[in-house]
Amino acid sequence: MESLSQKRSIFHLESDFQFALAWEIKCLYPECDIRLEVPFNLDKKGRIDIIVWFNNDAYPIELKYLKKPLNYKVGKEQFVLAEGVHDLDMYDCMGDIERMELFCNQLDGFHTGYVVWLTNDPAYWEKDYDASYYKPFHAPDGSIKTGEMFYSPVNPKTNKPPQVLQAKNYQNPIILSGSYQIKWNDYSDLGVPKGLLRYSIVSVDKG
C-alpha cells in the first residue's frame, strides 16, 4: 500500500483499486502469480477479490473501497466519489474478515489472508463516531474485533427496528473466531475536504 500510494493517490471504484493493487504486487514480486475475482466453491460465498500465489502458497486478499462524496482532479483525470451506505458497509467489512477465516480452513495452499479497507470517510477510523444500532461493526483505530456481532433490533434514534434488518443478507450475525486489532494508516492527503485517505490491513494467519 505504501508503494502504491506513491503512484495512485485516489481511485474511481473498488475495481480500479483492485486492479492497481494487483498490478503493484506483481511489480514488486514478478515471480508470483495473481488472479482476480476467483470463484470460491462454497455455497453463496462468491468470489475472492485477489489471490497471490507465491512459492505454492496462497495469499487471498479481500478489498473494500469506502467512499465519502468527493470531486477531485488529478492531471486530466476527474474522480467523482459517491456516498457509501455506512451501516451496510461496516457489516460487510467485518464480513470480509469472517470470509477470510473461512478461506483459511477451506482454501488449498492458504498461507496468510489480508483484508484491506481504504476510505476517505473519517467515520471509519474515528473512535467517537456514533454508529448507533451498528456499533459492534464499527472498527475505529485501536479497536479489537472478535466474537459475535449483530445489528441492534432497535435504532435508538427512532425507537424502531432499523431498516437494514429487512434485507435478508444482513440479518445474520458476523462471527469471528479470532481476535483482530484494527490499525489505520495514512494513505494519501489530497489537501481538500474529505481528501485524506487512510487504510487498514487485517491479516488472518493459518492456525
Kinemage of the C-alpha trace (Angstrom):
@kinemage 1
@onewidth
@group {chain A} dominant
@subgroup {mainchain}
@vectorlist {calphas} color= white
{ca met a 1} P 0.000 0.000 0.000
{ca glu a 2} L 2.865 2.384 0.744
{ca ser a 3} L 4.385 1.713 -2.655
{ca leu a 4} L 1.036 2.071 -4.415
{ca ser a 5} L 0.344 5.388 -2.690
{ca gln a 6} L 3.369 6.882 -4.443
{ca lys a 7} L 1.741 6.148 -7.806
{ca arg a 8} L -2.021 6.452 -7.175
{ca ser a 9} L -3.462 8.849 -4.620
{ca ile a 10} L -7.123 8.078 -5.346
{ca phe a 11} L -9.250 5.562 -7.248
{ca his a 12} L -12.518 5.692 -9.158
{ca leu a 13} L -14.100 2.482 -7.900
{ca glu a 14} L -13.223 -0.606 -5.912
{ca ser a 15} L -12.413 -2.428 -9.167
{ca asp a 16} L -9.919 0.329 -10.035
{ca phe a 17} L -8.288 -0.104 -6.620
{ca gln a 18} L -8.316 -3.886 -7.011
{ca phe a 19} L -6.526 -3.824 -10.369
{ca ala a 20} L -3.991 -1.219 -9.253
{ca leu a 21} L -3.099 -3.162 -6.097
{ca ala a 22} L -2.739 -6.430 -8.013
{ca trp a 23} L -0.513 -4.695 -10.578
{ca glu a 24} L 1.657 -3.208 -7.834
{ca ile a 25} L 2.087 -6.584 -6.133
{ca lys a 26} L 3.141 -8.092 -9.455
{ca cys a 27} L 5.668 -5.289 -9.982
{ca leu a 28} L 7.164 -5.856 -6.534
{ca tyr a 29} L 7.092 -9.665 -6.772
{ca pro a 30} L 7.353 -10.514 -10.501
{ca glu a 31} L 7.757 -14.232 -9.762
{ca cys a 32} L 4.298 -14.512 -8.175
{ca asp a 33} L 1.071 -15.452 -9.946
{ca ile a 34} L -2.015 -13.309 -9.430
{ca arg a 35} L -5.681 -13.960 -10.134
{ca leu a 36} L -8.675 -11.630 -9.745
{ca glu a 37} L -12.286 -12.489 -8.891
{ca val a 38} L -11.569 -16.141 -8.194
{ca pro a 39} L -14.725 -18.231 -7.621
{ca phe a 40} L -14.731 -19.929 -4.254
{ca asn a 41} L -16.744 -23.105 -4.462
{ca leu a 42} L -18.731 -22.936 -1.282
{ca asp a 43} L -22.426 -22.140 -1.316
{ca lys a 44} L -23.149 -18.387 -1.577
{ca lys a 45} L -19.596 -17.336 -0.724
{ca gly a 46} L -18.966 -15.539 -4.011
{ca arg a 47} L -15.505 -14.696 -5.267
{ca ile a 48} L -12.132 -13.831 -3.794
{ca asp a 49} L -11.029 -10.353 -4.899
{ca ile a 50} L -7.348 -11.222 -5.367
{ca ile a 51} L -5.269 -14.358 -4.865
{ca val a 52} L -1.484 -14.102 -4.912
{ca trp a 53} L 0.348 -17.398 -5.423
{ca phe a 54} L 3.942 -17.352 -4.203
{ca asn a 55} L 6.114 -20.469 -3.717
{ca asn a 56} L 2.971 -22.654 -3.896
{ca asp a 57} L 1.349 -20.697 -1.063
{ca ala a 58} L -1.933 -18.807 -1.476
{ca tyr a 59} L -2.418 -15.276 -0.158
{ca pro a 60} L -6.057 -14.223 -0.666
{ca ile a 61} L -6.936 -10.538 -0.396
{ca glu a 62} L -10.365 -9.008 0.167
{ca leu a 63} L -10.837 -5.288 -0.519
{ca lys a 64} L -13.247 -2.527 0.422
{ca tyr a 65} L -13.099 0.988 -1.046
{ca leu a 66} L -15.333 3.016 1.263
{ca lys a 67} L -16.183 6.447 -0.087
{ca lys a 68} L -17.372 9.864 1.020
{ca pro a 69} L -18.550 12.225 -1.762
{ca leu a 70} L -15.562 13.910 -3.391
{ca asn a 71} L -14.900 15.558 -6.742
{ca tyr a 72} L -11.187 15.771 -7.429
{ca lys a 73} L -8.979 16.100 -10.494
{ca val a 74} L -5.550 14.524 -10.941
{ca gly a 75} L -3.958 15.877 -14.097
{ca lys a 76} L -6.602 15.402 -16.789
{ca glu a 77} L -8.391 12.641 -14.875
{ca gln a 78} L -11.548 13.514 -12.938
{ca phe a 79} L -12.502 11.445 -9.883
{ca val a 80} L -16.082 11.609 -8.617
{ca leu a 81} L -16.652 9.539 -5.489
{ca ala a 82} L -20.177 8.692 -4.397
{ca glu a 83} L -21.537 8.252 -0.888
{ca gly a 84} L -21.415 4.777 0.606
{ca val a 85} L -24.022 3.179 2.865
{ca his a 86} L -22.480 3.186 6.317
{ca asp a 87} L -24.410 0.545 8.202
{ca leu a 88} L -24.165 -1.926 5.314
{ca asp a 89} L -20.516 -1.186 4.534
{ca met a 90} L -19.399 -1.660 8.148
{ca tyr a 91} L -21.180 -5.015 8.274
{ca asp a 92} L -19.508 -6.037 5.012
{ca cys a 93} L -16.072 -5.036 6.340
{ca met a 94} L -16.479 -7.420 9.251
{ca gly a 95} L -17.932 -9.972 6.857
{ca asp a 96} L -14.693 -9.934 4.870
{ca ile a 97} L -12.764 -10.986 7.974
{ca glu a 98} L -15.294 -13.758 8.572
{ca arg a 99} L -14.882 -14.896 4.951
{ca met a 100} L -11.109 -14.848 5.309
{ca glu a 101} L -11.342 -17.160 8.310
{ca leu a 102} L -13.384 -19.481 6.107
{ca phe a 103} L -10.759 -19.340 3.348
{ca cys a 104} L -8.113 -20.157 5.957
{ca asn a 105} L -9.799 -23.500 6.635
{ca gln a 106} L -11.067 -24.311 3.144
{ca leu a 107} L -8.676 -22.828 0.540
{ca asp a 108} L -5.944 -25.182 -0.637
{ca gly a 109} L -2.479 -23.750 -0.036
{ca phe a 110} L -3.704 -20.952 2.255
{ca his a 111} L -0.791 -19.217 3.991
{ca thr a 112} L -1.983 -15.762 5.076
{ca gly a 113} L -5.049 -13.742 4.125
{ca tyr a 114} L -5.405 -9.966 4.075
{ca val a 115} L -8.475 -7.779 4.428
{ca val a 116} L -7.777 -4.247 3.156
{ca trp a 117} L -10.018 -1.227 3.691
{ca leu a 118} L -9.347 2.129 2.031
{ca thr a 119} L -11.512 5.167 2.737
{ca asn a 120} L -11.741 8.953 2.748
{ca asp a 121} L -14.520 8.850 5.368
{ca pro a 122} L -13.228 9.656 8.895
{ca ala a 123} L -16.227 7.879 10.425
{ca tyr a 124} L -14.473 4.570 9.841
{ca trp a 125} L -11.402 5.373 11.936
{ca glu a 126} L -12.739 7.896 14.480
{ca lys a 127} L -13.481 6.419 17.903
{ca asp a 128} L -16.252 8.885 18.760
{ca tyr a 129} L -18.350 8.228 15.660
{ca asp a 130} L -21.921 7.360 16.688
{ca ala a 131} L -22.617 4.077 14.915
{ca ser a 132} L -25.927 3.825 16.759
{ca tyr a 133} L -27.543 0.417 16.128
{ca tyr a 134} L -24.442 -0.979 14.376
{ca lys a 135} L -21.760 -0.189 16.956
{ca pro a 136} L -20.460 -3.796 17.005
{ca phe a 137} L -19.331 -3.328 13.395
{ca his a 138} L -17.594 -0.008 13.989
{ca ala a 139} L -13.827 -0.543 13.695
{ca pro a 140} L -12.008 2.647 14.743
{ca asp a 141} L -8.271 2.878 15.232
{ca gly a 142} L -7.120 0.660 18.098
{ca ser a 143} L -10.344 -1.318 18.437
{ca ile a 144} L -10.361 -5.098 18.763
{ca lys a 145} L -12.894 -7.081 16.757
{ca thr a 146} L -13.783 -10.606 17.832
{ca gly a 147} L -16.738 -12.843 18.622
{ca glu a 148} L -20.340 -12.331 17.552
{ca met a 149} L -21.540 -9.041 16.071
{ca phe a 150} L -25.068 -8.123 15.070
{ca tyr a 151} L -27.347 -5.142 14.495
{ca ser a 152} L -29.356 -3.864 17.443
{ca pro a 153} L -33.050 -4.779 16.988
{ca val a 154} L -33.988 -1.151 17.735
{ca asn a 155} L -32.491 2.055 16.364
{ca pro a 156} L -32.107 4.298 19.451
{ca lys a 157} L -32.563 7.386 17.273
{ca thr a 158} L -36.003 6.318 16.027
{ca asn a 159} L -37.054 3.707 18.600
{ca lys a 160} L -37.926 1.480 15.629
{ca pro a 161} L -36.245 -1.562 14.072
{ca pro a 162} L -33.501 -0.434 11.678
{ca gln a 163} L -34.426 -0.785 8.010
{ca val a 164} L -31.296 -2.807 7.319
{ca leu a 165} L -32.877 -5.778 9.112
{ca gln a 166} L -35.407 -6.014 6.292
{ca ala a 167} L -32.594 -7.135 3.983
{ca lys a 168} L -32.077 -10.893 4.239
{ca asn a 169} L -28.327 -10.672 3.585
{ca tyr a 170} L -27.817 -8.565 6.724
{ca gln a 171} L -29.924 -10.471 9.224
{ca asn a 172} L -27.266 -12.989 10.219
{ca pro a 173} L -24.631 -12.086 12.807
{ca ile a 174} L -20.962 -11.880 11.885
{ca ile a 175} L -18.940 -14.355 13.963
{ca leu a 176} L -15.158 -14.070 14.226
{ca ser a 177} L -13.252 -16.883 15.882
{ca gly a 178} L -10.015 -14.879 16.005
{ca ser a 179} L -9.203 -11.534 17.619
{ca tyr a 180} L -8.070 -8.629 15.437
{ca gln a 181} L -6.748 -5.221 16.435
{ca ile a 182} L -7.592 -2.540 13.916
{ca lys a 183} L -4.930 -0.026 12.924
{ca trp a 184} L -5.491 2.802 10.453
{ca asn a 185} L -2.641 4.309 8.437
{ca asp a 186} L -2.441 7.379 6.213
{ca tyr a 187} L -2.555 6.571 2.510
{ca ser a 188} L -2.708 9.982 0.799
{ca asp a 189} L -3.747 13.557 1.541
{ca leu a 190} L -5.241 15.463 -1.379
{ca gly a 191} L -5.322 18.719 0.561
{ca val a 192} L -9.088 19.227 0.206
{ca pro a 193} L -12.079 18.465 2.475
{ca lys a 194} L -12.635 14.677 2.591
{ca gly a 195} L -9.315 14.355 0.800
{ca leu a 196} L -7.474 12.366 3.479
{ca leu a 197} L -7.437 8.692 2.573
{ca arg a 198} L -6.483 6.103 5.171
{ca tyr a 199} L -6.229 2.328 5.043
{ca ser a 200} L -6.359 -0.619 7.403
{ca ile a 201} L -4.999 -4.123 6.846
{ca val a 202} L -6.224 -7.095 8.865
{ca ser a 203} L -4.219 -10.293 8.479
{ca val a 204} L -5.561 -13.791 9.058
{ca asp a 205} L -2.943 -16.476 9.573
{ca lys a 206} L -3.204 -20.233 9.167
{ca gly a 207} L -3.902 -21.819 12.536
